[in-house]
Amino acid sequence: IPFYLLFALLSMLVVGGACELAWRVFHVDPSYISIGALFLIAATWGVAFGWVSRRFERQADLFGARLVTPPADACTLPCKVHHEAEGIVPVAKALCATGAHTFAGALHRIAALNGIPEEARSWRHSSIASRMRFLEELAADPAAVRRFSRTILVIRVVLVIGTVIGLAVAVWLYSDQM
């Protein structure tokens, strides 16, 4: 949730900065700037927020799958986390196949109970089927878990640093008006 708030703040800062640039440098009429701001904010939220939201949703799925990961003696599927005795060397940060399967099954049941087609998706949400496939892919490929974790880290860093820079620029631009 804090990162969604940072996204909202950053998007306002970016659009506000673009509007300020249009007014101060290019002397665009303020009425056109207002219309442009509406289109910019709609485009930012329509494209970027949906993308970020779906990544955070998958991060929550990964967290859920880790929460339902059983101990090694209860793990029923060959996985990169538990089955060292079977010649599979445990991998740090890997996702247990049984945990992924269990959580994917819960997603399937949620879709069935709510009458949601598994392939249905929306602006903010991936389809249940794609979320289930994603967990299975992560369980099969520990490198994919690391890549996904880096993506989440990059999103968070961009949101934090972008917001700090945007606020600093806003303070600089408006400091003479305080």
Secondary structure, DSSP 4 states (H G I P E B T S, - for coil): -HHHHHHHHHHHHHHHHHHHHHHHTT---HHHHHHHHHHHHHHIIIIIIHHHHHHHHHHHHHHHHHHTPPPGGG--S--TTT-GGGTPPP-TT---HHHHHHHHHHHHHHHHHHT--TT---SS---HHHHHHHHHHHHH-HHHHHHHHHHHHHHHHHHHHHHHHHHHHHHHHHGGG-
